[in-house]
Amino acid sequence: MQEFSHRRKTIGLSAALATLVTACGGGGDGGGAVSGFAGGNAPLPQLSGAAPAVLSGTCTELAAKISFEKTTITDAKAIDAGALTVAGTSVPAHCQVTGSMFQRTSAVDGKSYAIKFEMRLPLNWNGRFFYQANGGIDGSVVTAAGGIGGGGPLTNALQQGFAVISSDAGHAASLGPTFGIDPQARLDYGYQAVGKLTPMAKKIIEIAYGKGPDRSYIGGCSNGGRHTMVAAARYADQYDGFLVGDPGFRLPLAAIANIAGAQAYAALATNPTDISTGFTQAERRLVSDAVLSKCDALDGAADGLVQDTKACQAVFDLGRDVPTCSGARDGSCLSTAQKTSIAKLFSGATNSTGTRFYSSFPYDAGLATNGWSSWKFTNSLQLDSGAVGLIWQVPPEDPATFNGPNFTLTGSIDTMLAKVAATNATYTESALSFMIPPHPTDLSTLKMRGAKMVVYHGTSDPIFSSDDTQNWYDGLAAANGGSAANFARFYRVPGMNHCAGGPATDQFNMLMPLVEWVEKGQAPQSVIATARGAGNAGGVNVDLPAGWSSGRTRPLCPYPQVARYKGTGNQEDGANFACVTPTD
């Protein structure tokens, strides 16, 4: 297989932003669109279901059979049933294959690179392949189990019989963000690792079972959600189902927005060595409580969840609804300077001329959590700085002298924006090209071949805004005659932080509804989500309010629908809530 080049023209910052300018608001999908085909769209092709098969021979025999260009198999071993568990239940017996692709030494930094991977192949296979798109800056081959969405999963793709692959996306974790000095490692991380691994993985499956996968799925959360959205744009012919969680699909711009936030919080800080003192936990709790006071009952139930996010933004005002300090800050008020600065951050980060380069964030109930603060006050100094400075900028910063916190707190936002959009003779593709899906609202290839996409996003996500994903989905609907509901659906998860946690019902399974849609044409409606209280098999969510029942359930509704209380019955039971389309 030839190494993928796929070098596209650099997308300038203004052009990249222009492709994502959509109307903020309810979007074009009405209630009818959610339940069936709408907007004049003709019925789409229906893909057939997957048929099971059994592994042929032993794992050792399998290793000897595998041959693929520029690929080395390092091991293949049998894994007994129960050696892996999920939520206390056994994962069936399978074969674990490990290897690497495209081993090389960089001509730029002199370091060794390869795309390392593991595949887990069930002895009793369900006929499906799952590409596990991992998060962060990748770098580690984590267990190939296949996520289903949300926090504290009760099952995974491997347990359900999928063959699953996981990879490091072409670089070792030991390098940290310095892998970005190598231009090819940047491209592998951005999108090419998926393109290289996919045909190899399908070939291994064919060797293992005597046939290739009947149906192929790809999914992940955070950067894994970004990987999946990029695959939907670049490799739509290779996958039938796309499971997208809290996607950082404009990751370079989101990271710079988080850096801008860190600078703003530092300017408000009472302790210059701790930027979290610019917006303390008590103050964040004050804002969340004020949001609940204005918005909680909009869905008919005062239950600690804001279901109608759009309506909430219309009725909540930070300046009016949170007390203004007349003296010292003590957690019971915000200063005038805080209100001005924080309101600007929630309305969307801007450059020095006031042009917004990333989306707004919704005011929600999950601001006081550790998950929210870690992204704003810690990861902005460490993760975002390294990614912007070393992986995405052209030219990159000097890794020998790079200091992440100093870069974040003293760097020019305008310069960062210019450099992530730049190219040169060494780095011929900008970060706004290799990280972001090309033409993100054009999923015509995916749509017309009968493939499907399910997207979910926590409304209290502190790093990738659910508003950004909602705006993308509105644009997707507009590009498809007013409705994208016959091939893509979007679910907001009220109160959920980044991929999990927060005051939320964050335990849910989005994978199997996606499979039912792809293979049986049964479009997903509401998806039941559960709070992870005491005794939950998937693990307890420490962010749950004390007054919630341990097993509270709620329906997650396909946007633009929201969950509303029916007026009678136990409010801890999601069966007493219905998904309805808001009336503006």
Backbone torsions as a table, in degrees:
resi	resn	phi	psi	omega
1	MET	NA	132.3	178.0
2	GLN	-73.9	143.3	177.9
3	GLU	-63.9	133.1	-177.0
4	PHE	-67.1	132.0	173.3
5	SER	-102.2	-55.0	176.1
6	HIS	40.4	40.3	-178.6
7	ARG	-80.0	119.4	-178.7
8	ARG	-106.4	163.4	178.0
9	LYS	-61.6	141.1	178.7
10	THR	-60.5	135.6	177.0
11	ILE	-92.6	116.3	176.4
12	GLY	-66.6	158.3	-176.4
13	LEU	-58.8	-45.8	-178.2
14	SER	-64.4	-37.7	179.3
15	ALA	-68.2	-39.9	179.9
16	ALA	-63.3	-40.0	178.6
17	LEU	-69.1	-37.3	-176.7
18	ALA	-63.7	-33.7	-179.4
19	THR	-67.5	-16.7	-175.6
20	LEU	-112.5	10.4	177.9
21	VAL	-77.7	112.2	179.3
22	THR	-135.0	165.2	179.2
23	ALA	-71.6	126.9	175.9
24	CYS	-79.2	138.6	177.7
25	GLY	141.3	-150.8	-170.4
26	GLY	-71.9	-19.3	179.8
27	GLY	79.7	-179.2	-173.6
28	GLY	-96.1	-4.2	-175.4
29	ASP	-86.8	105.0	175.9
30	GLY	-80.3	-179.5	-178.3
31	GLY	-59.3	-37.2	179.0
32	GLY	-64.8	-36.0	-178.5
33	ALA	-64.2	-31.2	-178.0
34	VAL	-70.6	-30.5	-175.4
35	SER	-92.0	-5.3	179.9
36	GLY	-176.0	-168.7	179.3
37	PHE	-70.1	142.9	-177.4
38	ALA	-151.9	179.0	176.2
39	GLY	67.5	20.2	178.5
40	GLY	80.5	7.5	-179.4
41	ASN	-72.8	135.1	174.9
42	ALA	-74.4	154.0	176.4
43	PRO	-55.6	140.7	-176.9
44	LEU	-93.5	162.0	177.9
45	PRO	-57.7	142.8	176.9
46	GLN	-102.5	117.8	179.1
47	LEU	-77.4	148.0	-180.0
48	SER	-79.3	164.6	-179.7
49	GLY	-79.8	166.1	178.9
50	ALA	-87.1	146.7	177.9
51	ALA	-112.3	137.4	-175.9
52	PRO	-73.0	164.6	175.8
53	ALA	-155.7	167.8	178.8
54	VAL	-115.3	151.1	179.8
55	LEU	-63.6	132.6	-178.6
56	SER	-91.5	115.3	178.1
57	GLY	81.6	-169.0	-178.4
58	THR	-94.0	168.8	177.7
59	CYS	-63.2	-39.7	179.9
60	THR	-62.8	-43.1	177.4
61	GLU	-63.8	-36.6	179.5
62	LEU	-62.0	-44.2	-178.6
63	ALA	-57.3	-38.5	-177.9
64	ALA	-71.3	-22.7	-176.9
65	LYS	-86.4	-20.7	-171.4
66	ILE	-77.9	125.2	175.2
67	SER	-143.6	121.4	178.8
68	PHE	-147.8	142.7	-174.1
69	GLU	-58.2	135.4	177.3
70	LYS	58.1	30.6	-178.7
71	THR	-127.8	134.4	176.4
72	THR	-119.6	125.6	174.5
73	ILE	-91.8	121.5	-176.7
74	THR	-95.8	-23.1	-178.9
75	ASP	-167.1	153.3	170.5
76	ALA	-148.4	119.3	-175.2
77	LYS	-139.7	152.9	-179.8
78	ALA	-80.1	135.0	176.7
79	ILE	-115.2	119.3	-177.2
80	ASP	-69.7	154.5	172.7
81	ALA	-58.1	133.7	179.6
82	GLY	91.3	-12.0	177.0
83	ALA	-65.6	-32.1	170.2
84	LEU	-112.5	143.8	175.9
85	THR	-133.0	159.4	171.9
86	VAL	-138.5	124.3	-177.3
87	ALA	53.7	35.3	176.1
88	GLY	82.8	1.6	178.8
89	THR	-110.9	152.0	-172.5
90	SER	-74.7	144.4	167.1
91	VAL	-91.9	131.9	-176.7
92	PRO	-61.2	165.2	179.4
93	ALA	-59.3	142.7	-178.9
94	HIS	-157.3	172.5	178.0
95	CYS	-108.0	129.4	178.1
96	GLN	-102.9	119.4	179.2
97	VAL	-112.5	128.4	177.4
98	THR	-120.7	150.8	-179.4
99	GLY	-175.5	-169.4	179.2
100	SER	-148.7	158.1	178.9
101	MET	-129.1	151.0	171.6
102	PHE	54.4	49.2	174.5
103	GLN	-62.3	133.5	-177.5
104	ARG	-160.1	165.1	171.1
105	THR	-114.5	127.8	-175.3
106	SER	-69.1	134.9	174.2
107	ALA	-80.1	-8.4	-177.7
108	VAL	-96.1	-48.8	-179.2
109	ASP	-114.9	-1.7	175.9
110	GLY	74.5	7.9	-177.6
111	LYS	-95.7	159.5	-178.8
112	SER	-86.4	138.9	179.0
113	TYR	-135.0	152.1	171.9
114	ALA	-164.5	158.1	173.2
115	ILE	-94.8	101.6	-179.2
116	LYS	-90.3	148.4	-174.7
117	PHE	-151.5	163.4	164.4
118	GLU	-135.1	144.9	172.0
119	MET	-120.9	142.5	175.0
120	ARG	-119.4	121.4	-171.5
121	LEU	-118.2	108.6	-178.0
122	PRO	-62.5	144.3	174.0
123	LEU	-62.0	-39.3	174.9
124	ASN	-110.1	103.1	-169.5
125	TRP	-98.5	143.7	-179.2
126	ASN	-90.9	4.8	177.5
127	GLY	88.8	6.0	-175.3
128	ARG	-118.3	150.6	177.1
129	PHE	-115.4	137.4	178.0
130	PHE	-127.3	120.3	173.4
131	TYR	-90.4	114.6	-179.2
132	GLN	-86.7	105.5	179.4
133	ALA	-86.5	115.4	-173.0
134	ASN	-88.7	169.0	-170.7
135	GLY	-102.6	-170.4	178.9
136	GLY	62.0	-139.6	174.6
137	ILE	-101.0	23.0	-179.9
138	ASP	57.3	-146.1	178.1
139	GLY	99.1	-12.5	-179.3
140	SER	-130.5	139.5	174.4
141	VAL	-88.6	90.6	179.9
142	VAL	-81.0	165.9	-177.2
143	THR	-54.1	126.3	-179.2
144	ALA	-78.9	87.9	-177.8
145	ALA	-113.2	-33.1	177.2
146	GLY	85.9	101.5	-177.7
147	GLY	-75.2	151.0	-178.9
148	ILE	-108.5	-6.6	-179.6
149	GLY	113.2	148.6	174.5
150	GLY	74.9	-167.4	-178.4
151	GLY	-106.6	155.2	177.1
152	GLY	56.1	53.6	-174.6
153	PRO	-61.4	145.3	178.2
154	LEU	-95.3	-10.8	176.3
155	THR	-154.0	177.9	174.8
156	ASN	-150.2	174.2	-175.4
157	ALA	-63.0	-39.6	-179.5
158	LEU	-62.6	-43.9	178.4
159	GLN	-62.5	-31.1	179.9
160	GLN	-81.4	-2.2	175.0
161	GLY	103.6	5.9	176.1
162	PHE	-73.9	149.3	162.5
163	ALA	-84.1	130.0	-170.0
164	VAL	-126.9	140.1	174.1
165	ILE	-119.8	144.3	173.0
166	SER	-133.4	149.4	-179.7
167	SER	-144.8	172.0	174.6
168	ASP	-95.4	4.3	179.3
169	ALA	62.2	20.3	168.8
170	GLY	103.9	11.0	178.4
171	HIS	-156.0	158.4	-177.7
172	ALA	-89.9	143.7	178.5
173	ALA	-59.7	-29.1	-179.1
174	SER	-61.5	-22.1	179.2
175	LEU	-77.9	-19.0	-173.0
176	GLY	57.2	-149.8	-179.0
177	PRO	-74.1	-5.1	-179.7
178	THR	-67.7	-10.6	174.4
179	PHE	-60.0	-21.6	-179.8
180	GLY	-67.2	-9.5	175.2
181	ILE	-68.9	-28.3	178.5
182	ASP	-88.0	120.3	-174.9
183	PRO	-64.2	-35.7	-179.8
184	GLN	-69.6	-35.9	177.4
185	ALA	-63.1	-35.6	174.8
186	ARG	-59.1	-46.9	-176.5
187	LEU	-69.5	-37.3	176.5
188	ASP	-62.0	-45.1	178.0
189	TYR	-61.9	-41.7	-176.6
190	GLY	-67.1	-49.4	-177.3
191	TYR	-160.0	-21.6	-169.1
192	GLN	-75.4	-25.4	177.5
193	ALA	-59.7	-40.4	177.4
194	VAL	-61.2	-43.9	-179.4
195	GLY	-65.3	-31.9	-179.8
196	LYS	-81.6	-39.7	-176.4
197	LEU	-74.5	-33.6	-172.3
198	THR	-58.9	-53.1	-179.7
199	PRO	-65.9	-32.6	177.5
200	MET	-65.0	-46.2	-179.9
201	ALA	-61.8	-40.9	179.4
202	LYS	-66.0	-33.5	177.5
203	LYS	-68.3	-40.9	176.9
204	ILE	-61.2	-41.9	178.0
205	ILE	-60.8	-42.8	179.0
206	GLU	-61.5	-41.5	178.0
207	ILE	-66.3	-39.5	-175.2
208	ALA	-71.7	-35.9	-171.8
209	TYR	-119.0	-1.4	-178.8
210	GLY	80.9	6.0	175.5
211	LYS	-160.1	154.2	175.3
212	GLY	-76.7	173.3	179.8
213	PRO	-65.0	136.0	175.0
214	ASP	-70.9	-36.5	179.6
215	ARG	-139.7	140.0	-176.6
216	SER	-123.1	137.0	-177.7
217	TYR	-128.6	151.2	175.1
218	ILE	-137.1	140.6	-178.9
219	GLY	-165.3	160.6	177.0
220	GLY	175.7	174.2	179.7
221	CYS	-121.9	154.8	-179.7
222	SER	65.9	-123.0	174.0
223	ASN	-62.0	-27.6	173.8
224	GLY	-64.7	-35.3	173.1
225	GLY	-66.2	-37.8	175.4
226	ARG	-63.9	-47.9	176.1
227	HIS	-50.8	-42.6	-175.8
228	THR	-69.8	-39.8	177.0
229	MET	-67.3	-37.2	176.0
230	VAL	-64.3	-41.9	177.9
231	ALA	-62.6	-36.1	178.4
232	ALA	-63.2	-30.2	179.4
233	ALA	-87.5	-37.3	-173.4
234	ARG	-99.0	-30.7	-172.5
235	TYR	-128.0	38.4	-177.1
236	ALA	-63.2	-22.3	178.9
237	ASP	-78.6	-9.9	-175.6
238	GLN	-99.1	-15.8	-175.2
239	TYR	-132.7	148.3	-178.3
240	ASP	-102.3	-25.9	-179.0
241	GLY	-137.4	137.5	-176.4
242	PHE	-125.1	117.6	-179.1
243	LEU	-109.4	109.4	-169.9
244	VAL	-112.5	118.8	178.2
245	GLY	-114.3	133.1	176.1
246	ASP	32.1	60.3	-168.0
247	PRO	-72.9	132.1	169.4
248	GLY	-91.5	58.9	-170.1
249	PHE	-74.3	-13.0	169.2
250	ARG	-117.5	52.2	-168.1
251	LEU	-55.4	-47.5	179.8
252	PRO	-57.4	-39.9	-179.5
253	LEU	-72.8	-37.2	176.8
254	ALA	-64.3	-39.8	179.6
255	ALA	-65.6	-41.5	178.3
256	ILE	-67.2	-35.8	175.0
257	ALA	-61.8	-39.0	178.7
258	ASN	-68.5	-34.9	175.3
259	ILE	-65.5	-42.3	176.0
260	ALA	-59.7	-37.7	176.6
261	GLY	-63.6	-42.8	179.2
262	ALA	-60.7	-40.5	178.1
263	GLN	-63.6	-39.0	179.7
264	ALA	-68.2	-43.4	179.5
265	TYR	-66.6	-35.8	177.6
266	ALA	-61.9	-38.6	179.9
267	ALA	-67.4	-23.2	179.7
268	LEU	-94.5	-9.3	-170.3
269	ALA	-66.9	139.5	173.6
270	THR	-85.3	-19.8	174.7
271	ASN	-117.5	111.4	-174.3
272	PRO	-63.9	-14.8	178.5
273	THR	-95.3	1.3	-177.1
274	ASP	-141.6	99.6	-175.4
275	ILE	-69.0	-16.3	178.7
276	SER	-66.5	-17.8	177.2
277	THR	-74.1	-4.7	172.9
278	GLY	-76.6	-20.2	179.0
279	PHE	-155.7	84.7	-169.8
280	THR	-71.0	167.6	179.0
281	GLN	-61.2	-40.4	178.8
282	ALA	-62.2	-40.3	179.3
283	GLU	-69.7	-36.5	177.8
284	ARG	-69.0	-36.7	174.6
285	ARG	-64.4	-39.7	177.4
286	LEU	-57.6	-44.8	-179.5
287	VAL	-68.1	-44.8	178.9
288	SER	-59.5	-41.8	178.8
289	ASP	-64.9	-37.3	178.0
290	ALA	-66.7	-38.4	176.0
291	VAL	-61.0	-46.6	179.4
292	LEU	-62.6	-38.3	-179.6
293	SER	-60.3	-36.2	-178.7
294	LYS	-88.5	-28.2	-165.7
295	CYS	-119.4	-19.6	-171.8
296	ASP	-58.0	-43.2	-173.6
297	ALA	-84.0	2.3	-179.5
298	LEU	-62.5	-23.5	-179.8
299	ASP	-97.2	9.9	177.3
300	GLY	90.9	-2.7	-178.9
301	ALA	-140.9	126.4	174.6
302	ALA	-86.1	88.0	-169.2
303	ASP	-129.2	12.7	178.5
304	GLY	82.5	10.4	179.2
305	LEU	-127.5	136.3	174.7
306	VAL	-99.2	102.5	-178.2
307	GLN	-82.7	-41.0	-177.1
308	ASP	-94.4	83.1	-175.1
309	THR	-61.5	-43.2	-178.7
310	LYS	-62.7	-46.7	-179.6
311	ALA	-63.2	-34.7	-179.9
312	CYS	-62.8	-43.1	-179.0
313	GLN	-64.2	-27.1	-179.9
314	ALA	-76.6	-29.7	-174.7
315	VAL	-101.6	-17.9	-179.0
316	PHE	-94.1	136.3	177.4
317	ASP	-134.1	118.6	-176.0
318	LEU	-60.3	-43.7	-178.0
319	GLY	-64.4	-37.1	-175.7
320	ARG	-87.8	-38.7	-166.6
321	ASP	-95.8	-4.5	175.1
322	VAL	-117.2	132.0	-179.0
323	PRO	-58.3	143.6	176.3
324	THR	-97.3	132.4	-178.0
325	CYS	-65.9	132.5	172.2
326	SER	-97.7	-14.0	177.4
327	GLY	-137.8	-138.3	-178.5
328	ALA	-69.5	149.6	174.7
329	ARG	-70.3	130.4	-179.6
330	ASP	-137.0	13.8	-180.0
331	GLY	92.7	-8.9	-179.3
332	SER	-102.3	4.7	-176.3
333	CYS	-161.0	168.0	171.8
334	LEU	-118.1	144.3	175.8
335	SER	-72.0	162.7	177.4
336	THR	-60.2	-40.3	178.8
337	ALA	-63.5	-40.9	177.1
338	GLN	-61.4	-46.9	-178.0
339	LYS	-59.8	-43.6	-179.1
340	THR	-63.9	-46.9	-175.5
341	SER	-71.2	-44.9	-178.0
342	ILE	-67.4	-38.9	177.3
343	ALA	-61.1	-38.4	178.3
344	LYS	-65.4	-39.9	179.4
345	LEU	-64.8	-42.6	-179.2
346	PHE	-70.2	-24.2	178.5
347	SER	-83.0	-8.5	176.1
348	GLY	119.4	130.0	-177.3
349	ALA	-63.1	143.0	-178.7
350	THR	-127.3	160.2	173.8
351	ASN	-85.9	-171.2	-173.7
352	SER	-67.9	-19.5	178.6
353	THR	-93.4	1.3	179.6
354	GLY	88.8	6.2	177.8
355	THR	-79.8	126.5	-178.3
356	ARG	-75.4	129.9	180.0
357	PHE	-114.3	-7.7	173.0
358	TYR	-140.6	163.6	-170.0
359	SER	-76.2	170.9	171.7
360	SER	-70.1	163.7	170.9
361	PHE	-116.5	139.7	178.4
362	PRO	-77.8	140.8	168.2
363	TYR	-67.5	133.2	-173.7
364	ASP	-150.5	-175.2	-172.4
365	ALA	-90.9	-2.8	-171.3
366	GLY	-105.1	25.2	-174.3
367	LEU	-77.6	-22.0	-172.6
368	ALA	-89.2	5.1	-175.4
369	THR	-83.3	159.3	175.1
370	ASN	-66.1	-32.0	178.2
371	GLY	-63.4	-37.4	177.8
372	TRP	-69.1	-47.6	-174.7
373	SER	-68.9	-33.2	-178.0
374	SER	-63.7	-36.8	178.0
375	TRP	-70.8	-40.8	-175.6
376	LYS	-75.0	-38.7	-168.4
377	PHE	-110.7	-15.7	179.7
378	THR	-115.1	-55.2	-176.8
379	ASN	-65.7	-27.1	176.4
380	SER	-63.7	-30.5	-179.6
381	LEU	-85.1	-26.0	-173.1
382	GLN	-110.8	-66.0	-174.2
383	LEU	-69.9	-51.2	-176.1
384	ASP	-64.3	-39.8	-179.0
385	SER	-62.9	-46.2	-179.9
386	GLY	-64.5	-40.1	-179.4
387	ALA	-66.1	-46.6	-178.8
388	VAL	-67.2	-48.7	-172.9
389	GLY	-71.9	-33.6	-171.5
390	LEU	-113.9	-28.9	-177.0
391	ILE	-96.0	-34.6	-169.6
392	TRP	-111.2	-29.3	-177.4
393	GLN	-69.8	148.9	171.4
394	VAL	-127.9	116.1	-6.9
395	PRO	-75.8	161.7	176.8
396	PRO	-71.9	162.3	172.4
397	GLU	-66.4	163.2	177.3
398	ASP	-77.0	113.9	-176.6
399	PRO	-63.6	-22.0	-179.0
400	ALA	-70.1	-26.6	-176.9
401	THR	-119.4	2.1	-174.3
402	PHE	-67.5	133.1	175.8
403	ASN	-127.1	110.9	-173.2
404	GLY	-58.2	-56.0	-179.4
405	PRO	-58.8	-39.7	179.1
406	ASN	-65.7	-40.8	177.3
407	PHE	-58.9	-45.3	-179.1
408	THR	-64.3	-48.1	-169.4
409	LEU	-82.2	-21.0	-177.1
410	THR	-117.6	-8.1	-176.0
411	GLY	-73.0	156.0	177.7
412	SER	-85.9	123.5	178.0
413	ILE	-62.0	-41.1	179.0
414	ASP	-60.4	-41.7	179.7
415	THR	-66.0	-42.0	178.2
416	MET	-60.6	-45.1	-179.8
417	LEU	-61.6	-40.8	179.5
418	ALA	-66.8	-39.3	-174.5
419	LYS	-75.6	-29.8	177.2
420	VAL	-76.3	-13.4	176.5
421	ALA	-97.9	-1.6	-172.5
422	ALA	-92.0	162.6	171.3
423	THR	-136.8	166.2	169.6
424	ASN	-152.3	-169.0	-175.5
425	ALA	-65.6	-27.6	179.7
426	THR	-88.4	-44.1	-177.5
427	TYR	-107.9	89.3	-169.3
428	THR	-85.1	-6.0	178.4
429	GLU	-128.7	126.9	-176.3
430	SER	-76.9	162.7	177.6
431	ALA	-63.0	-29.3	177.9
432	LEU	-73.8	-7.6	173.8
433	SER	-101.2	-51.1	-173.0
434	PHE	-81.4	-14.5	179.7
435	MET	-99.1	-27.3	-171.3
436	ILE	-103.6	140.6	177.1
437	PRO	-58.3	129.8	174.4
438	PRO	-67.5	132.9	179.5
439	HIS	48.8	64.9	-169.2
440	PRO	-62.1	-22.8	178.8
441	THR	-96.7	6.4	174.0
442	ASP	-105.0	93.0	177.4
443	LEU	-113.3	38.0	-174.5
444	SER	-64.1	-37.1	179.0
445	THR	-63.4	-47.2	177.7
446	LEU	-57.8	-50.4	-175.7
447	LYS	-61.6	-49.1	-170.2
448	MET	-74.9	-15.2	176.1
449	ARG	-94.1	0.5	177.0
450	GLY	92.1	7.5	177.0
451	ALA	-74.9	162.7	-176.1
452	LYS	-134.2	157.9	178.3
453	MET	-134.9	135.0	172.8
454	VAL	-123.0	129.1	-176.2
455	VAL	-124.0	137.2	173.2
456	TYR	-134.3	153.9	-178.0
457	HIS	-156.6	129.7	176.7
458	GLY	-71.2	135.0	-177.3
459	THR	-77.2	-10.9	174.3
460	SER	-108.1	22.4	175.8
461	ASP	-64.1	123.6	-175.8
462	PRO	-88.4	-11.0	-174.5
463	ILE	-112.9	-44.8	175.1
464	PHE	-113.4	117.7	-171.2
465	SER	-76.1	136.0	173.3
466	SER	-65.2	-23.4	174.4
467	ASP	-63.6	-37.7	-179.6
468	ASP	-64.3	-43.5	178.5
469	THR	-67.7	-39.3	177.9
470	GLN	-63.3	-41.8	178.3
471	ASN	-63.6	-39.8	175.9
472	TRP	-60.3	-45.3	-177.6
473	TYR	-66.0	-37.9	174.7
474	ASP	-59.7	-41.1	177.8
475	GLY	-65.7	-37.8	177.5
476	LEU	-63.5	-42.4	177.5
477	ALA	-62.3	-44.8	-179.7
478	ALA	-61.7	-34.0	-179.8
479	ALA	-76.9	-7.0	-178.5
480	ASN	-124.5	44.2	174.1
481	GLY	71.0	20.1	178.1
482	GLY	101.9	-7.8	179.9
483	SER	-150.6	132.8	172.6
484	ALA	-112.1	9.5	-169.5
485	ALA	-68.9	-12.9	178.5
486	ASN	-87.5	1.5	173.8
487	PHE	-146.4	-11.2	179.9
488	ALA	-146.7	135.8	178.0
489	ARG	-134.6	146.6	-174.4
490	PHE	-123.2	131.9	-179.1
491	TYR	-122.4	120.4	170.2
492	ARG	-83.5	141.1	178.9
493	VAL	-112.3	99.6	-174.7
494	PRO	-57.2	130.7	175.1
495	GLY	80.6	-11.9	-175.3
496	MET	-74.3	136.4	174.2
497	ASN	-77.5	-149.2	-174.1
498	HIS	-77.6	101.1	177.2
499	CYS	74.7	-22.8	-178.7
500	ALA	-167.6	171.9	174.9
501	GLY	76.2	-174.3	-174.3
502	GLY	84.1	169.3	176.6
503	PRO	-74.2	83.3	-168.0
504	ALA	-150.8	158.1	164.0
505	THR	-89.8	93.4	-167.8
506	ASP	-109.8	9.1	179.0
507	GLN	-104.7	111.8	-176.9
508	PHE	-156.0	163.7	-179.0
509	ASN	-120.6	105.8	177.2
510	MET	-94.8	-15.6	-175.7
511	LEU	-69.6	-47.5	-175.4
512	MET	-68.7	-36.1	170.9
513	PRO	-60.8	-35.0	176.5
514	LEU	-64.4	-42.8	178.4
515	VAL	-61.9	-44.0	179.6
516	GLU	-61.6	-35.7	179.4
517	TRP	-70.4	-47.0	-178.2
518	VAL	-63.4	-46.6	-167.3
519	GLU	-98.5	-18.6	-178.6
520	LYS	-124.5	-5.2	-179.6
521	GLY	74.1	15.4	-179.7
522	GLN	-91.5	94.1	-176.2
523	ALA	-63.8	136.8	-178.7
524	PRO	-69.9	137.3	172.6
525	GLN	-103.5	-123.4	176.6
526	SER	-75.5	149.2	177.8
527	VAL	-119.9	127.0	-176.7
528	ILE	-76.1	130.7	177.8
529	ALA	-121.3	146.3	-174.1
530	THR	-121.6	143.2	171.8
531	ALA	-77.1	141.7	-177.5
532	ARG	-98.4	77.4	178.0
533	GLY	-86.4	-168.2	-177.4
534	ALA	-53.6	132.8	177.8
535	GLY	86.1	-0.4	-179.9
536	ASN	-64.7	132.3	-175.3
537	ALA	-66.1	-25.8	-179.4
538	GLY	-86.8	-4.3	-178.0
539	GLY	111.8	146.6	-175.3
540	VAL	-83.9	136.8	174.0
541	ASN	-89.4	109.8	-174.7
542	VAL	-70.7	-10.2	-178.0
543	ASP	-86.7	-2.7	-176.4
544	LEU	-68.7	135.2	174.6
545	PRO	-61.6	149.6	-174.8
546	ALA	-62.7	-28.5	-175.1
547	GLY	-81.5	-6.7	-179.4
548	TRP	-78.8	146.9	171.3
549	SER	-70.4	153.7	-174.3
550	SER	-66.3	-23.5	-178.1
551	GLY	-119.1	29.7	179.6
552	ARG	-51.2	140.6	174.8
553	THR	-124.5	153.1	174.8
554	ARG	-147.1	148.2	171.0
555	PRO	-79.2	133.6	167.3
556	LEU	-88.9	128.4	-169.7
557	CYS	-106.5	142.2	174.9
558	PRO	-68.1	124.2	179.7
559	TYR	-56.1	137.1	12.2
560	PRO	-93.1	11.6	-179.7
561	GLN	-68.0	154.2	176.7
562	VAL	-132.6	155.5	179.0
563	ALA	-82.7	129.7	177.6
564	ARG	-130.0	142.1	178.9
565	TYR	-66.3	135.6	-178.0
566	LYS	-75.1	-14.0	176.7
567	GLY	107.8	-17.0	177.9
568	THR	-139.6	157.6	176.6
569	GLY	97.1	166.2	-178.4
570	ASN	-61.4	123.9	-179.2
571	GLN	-73.4	-8.8	174.8
572	GLU	-82.6	-9.5	-176.5
573	ASP	-103.9	116.7	-178.9
574	GLY	-61.5	-18.9	178.3
575	ALA	-63.8	-18.2	-179.9
576	ASN	-93.4	14.0	175.0
577	PHE	-122.0	148.3	179.4
578	ALA	-127.6	147.1	175.4
579	CYS	-83.5	120.8	-178.6
580	VAL	-131.1	156.2	177.2
581	THR	-89.8	121.8	-179.7
582	PRO	-62.4	150.1	174.1
583	THR	-105.8	124.5	-177.7
584	ASP	-79.4	NA	NA
